Amino acid sequence: MFIILYYDVNEKRCSKMLKKCRAYLQWVQNSVFEGNLTESQLKRLISDLAKIINEEEGDSLIIYKFESQRYTDRIVVGKDKKTDINFI
């Protein structure tokens, strides 16, 4: 499935979140990631990230889950920071 993930966490947890997300997904910009994962990979990622965030300090994690990329368009205005762009 195709995943778009973004987070908003306290600065002291940013590096942990970045490292964990990069292990599973492609970095797009700042706290935004995307990529294809299996259901078990997604569950593992959510579990790992839930251990890092602190809801009491206002941290949040948002994940959009799509069954496929078939019906999506990716439009970028400005510099595209993603490195694994597929041209079809």
N, C-alpha and C positions, 0 to 999 in steps of 0.2 A: 504494500500500500504506500501511497505517497503522503509524506508528512511535511507540514510547515509548523515550525515551533518557534516561539519567541518567549523571552523571559524578561522580567524586571526585578532585579534583586539588589540588595545593598552592595555597595562597592566592594566590601571586604569578601563577598562570596562570588564576585564576577569571574575570577580566574578559575575557580573550581567548576563553575557552571560551563564556562567556555571549553575547558579541557574535556569534560564529560560529553558535552554535545558534539564536539568535533570527533569524538571516538565513534559516533554513530551516524552523523549527518554532515552535509556540506555547509560551511559557513557562508552566509549570504551578505550580511552586514551587521555590525554591532551585535545585538543580541538575537539575531534572526538566523535560523537554520532551515534547510529543507533536504529531502532525500527520500529514498525508498527503504522501508524497513519491513521485516516480518512482524507478525503480531507478537511473537515472543520477544523480539528485540525491542519493540515499543514498550512492552510491559517492563522489561528490565531497565530501559532508559528512564521511564517514569519513576520506577522504584528508586533508582540511583539519584535522580534529581530531587525527589521528595525528601531525601535524607540531607540535602544541602540547603534547600530553601527554609526560610523562617517566616511563617505567616504572620506571627506577632509583630514583625518588623515591616510588614507590608509587602513581602516578596510575592511574586506571582509567576506562574508558568501557564502558557496558553499553547494548546496543540490543536491544529486542524488536521483531520485525517480524511484522506480521499482513497477510494478503492483503486483508482488508477489516475494517471496523468492525462488520459485520453481526451477529456473534455476541458482541459485547462489551457490557458494562454499565459505566458509570462512576458510582461511588458516592463521594460526598464527604461527610465528616463535618466540620463546622466551615466556615470561610470558604473559598469556592472562589476562588482567585486567577486562574484562567483566564478570559479575557475573551471568547473567541469560542464560547461554549457554544451548541450547536444544540438547540432544543426541537422535538421531532417530535410 
